[in-house]
Amino acid sequence: QVQLVESGGGLVQPGGSLRLSCAASGSIFSINLMGWYRQAPGKQRELVATIISLGITNYADPVKGRFTISRDSAKNTVYLQMNSLKPEDTAVYYCNADVRSGVSRLRRDYWGQGTQVTVSS
């Protein structure tokens, strides 16, 4: 089995910064894509940013220029640096990973439990 554990959420004032981390553990053979999604109250879960093993990144338009995704492949960890935060960034942020694991190297999508980010004065 594979587990994703997020950390780094919290309460921040508008214009502030937060850094989220997500560490994957378990019987991991390889991780291709890792990413962050978010879900605000009453809204559907939406993509924030993704990064593949080659380091190529993709961002949702609302966060371009403010958020930066990065990964440490040796630690199976992905980060999300969030700057210039706005109240509309308030949501539960979920980590996602496309993982091959176990003896069979079965490929599967995994999700973290989510971490709350609240941007408010």
VEXLUM-113844 format. One record per residue (C-alpha): chain; residue in three letters; residue number from 0; x, y, z. Coordinates in pm, whole numbers. Layout:
! residues N
   chain   resn   resi        x        y        z
       A    ALA    NUM        X        Y        Z
...
This chain:
! residues 121
   chain   resn   resi        x        y        z
       A    GLN      0        0        0        0
       A    VAL      1       94      361      -53
       A    GLN      2       16      656      171
       A    LEU      3       30     1028       95
       A    VAL      4       63     1259      393
       A    GLU      5       22     1635      350
       A    SER      6      137     1909      583
       A    GLY      7      178     2286      588
       A    GLY      8     -176     2416      572
       A    GLY      9     -311     2687      800
       A    LEU     10     -449     3036      832
       A    VAL     11     -275     3320      652
       A    GLN     12     -358     3682      573
       A    PRO     13     -418     3796      216
       A    GLY     14      -85     3853       42
       A    GLY     15       87     3601      265
       A    SER     16      262     3274      182
       A    LEU     17      237     2908      274
       A    ARG     18      430     2600      171
       A    LEU     19      255     2265      147
       A    SER     20      438     1933      151
       A    CYS     21      323     1585       58
       A    ALA     22      530     1276      127
       A    ALA     23      452      941      -32
       A    SER     24      549      621      148
       A    GLY     25      499      248      110
       A    SER     26      597      -12     -145
       A    ILE     27      673      242     -417
       A    PHE     28      845      136     -738
       A    SER     29      810      466     -922
       A    ILE     30      605      785     -926
       A    ASN     31      533      955    -1256
       A    LEU     32      303     1245    -1193
       A    MET     33      245     1426     -863
       A    GLY     34        9     1713     -815
       A    TRP     35     -209     1933     -601
       A    TYR     36     -583     1981     -623
       A    ARG     37     -816     2190     -411
       A    GLN     38    -1179     2193     -315
       A    ALA     39    -1359     2497     -178
       A    PRO     40    -1691     2467        8
       A    GLY     41    -1976     2402     -233
       A    LYS     42    -1742     2363     -531
       A    GLN     43    -1593     2073     -723
       A    ARG     44    -1235     1963     -673
       A    GLU     45    -1009     2142     -919
       A    LEU     46     -654     2111    -1044
       A    VAL     47     -396     2346     -896
       A    ALA     48      -65     2220    -1035
       A    THR     49      111     1905    -1149
       A    ILE     50      471     1797    -1204
       A    ILE     51      600     1488    -1383
       A    SER     52      916     1292    -1319
       A    LEU     53     1103     1494    -1584
       A    GLY     54     1022     1813    -1394
       A    ILE     55      770     1952    -1642
       A    THR     56      504     2153    -1462
       A    ASN     57      148     2257    -1532
       A    TYR     58      -56     2520    -1350
       A    ALA     59     -418     2624    -1339
       A    ASP     60     -467     2978    -1468
       A    PRO     61     -581     3124    -1131
       A    VAL     62     -250     3033     -964
       A    LYS     63        0     3099    -1244
       A    GLY     64      273     3335    -1132
       A    ARG     65      184     3293     -764
       A    PHE     66      225     2920     -691
       A    THR     67      526     2699     -759
       A    ILE     68      521     2320     -757
       A    SER     69      841     2122     -707
       A    ARG     70      941     1770     -612
       A    ASP     71     1222     1578     -446
       A    SER     72     1214     1243     -624
       A    ALA     73     1464     1087     -382
       A    LYS     74     1220     1157      -98
       A    ASN     75      901     1092     -299
       A    THR     76      786     1435     -186
       A    VAL     77      606     1714     -368
       A    TYR     78      584     2075     -253
       A    LEU     79      357     2367     -331
       A    GLN     80      491     2713     -256
       A    MET     81      198     2954     -246
       A    ASN     82      268     3327     -256
       A    SER     83       44     3633     -282
       A    LEU     84     -243     3432     -141
       A    LYS     85     -598     3555     -195
       A    PRO     86     -921     3478       -7
       A    GLU     87    -1038     3281     -311
       A    ASP     88     -748     3040     -256
       A    THR     89     -923     2918       58
       A    ALA     90     -988     2546       20
       A    VAL     91     -886     2199      127
       A    TYR     92     -574     2111      -70
       A    TYR     93     -523     1749     -173
       A    CYS     94     -207     1579     -290
       A    ASN     95     -228     1331     -576
       A    ALA     96       24     1083     -712
       A    ASP     97       35      838    -1003
       A    VAL     98      226      547     -849
       A    ARG     99      356      206     -952
       A    SER    100      382       -3     -637
       A    GLY    101      419     -352     -497
       A    VAL    102      567     -664     -649
       A    SER    103      331     -638     -946
       A    ARG    104      421     -272    -1002
       A    LEU    105       53     -201    -1033
       A    ARG    106      -18      155    -1144
       A    ARG    107     -274      347     -939
       A    ASP    108     -382      693     -840
       A    TYR    109     -345      785     -473
       A    TRP    110     -481     1080     -274
       A    GLY    111     -383     1240       52
       A    GLN    112     -626     1323      329
       A    GLY    113     -623     1695      254
       A    THR    114     -495     2000      438
       A    GLN    115     -696     2316      502
       A    VAL    116     -571     2650      370
       A    THR    117     -761     2957      486
       A    VAL    118     -679     3304      356
       A    SER    119     -848     3568      566
       A    SER    120     -777     3891      748
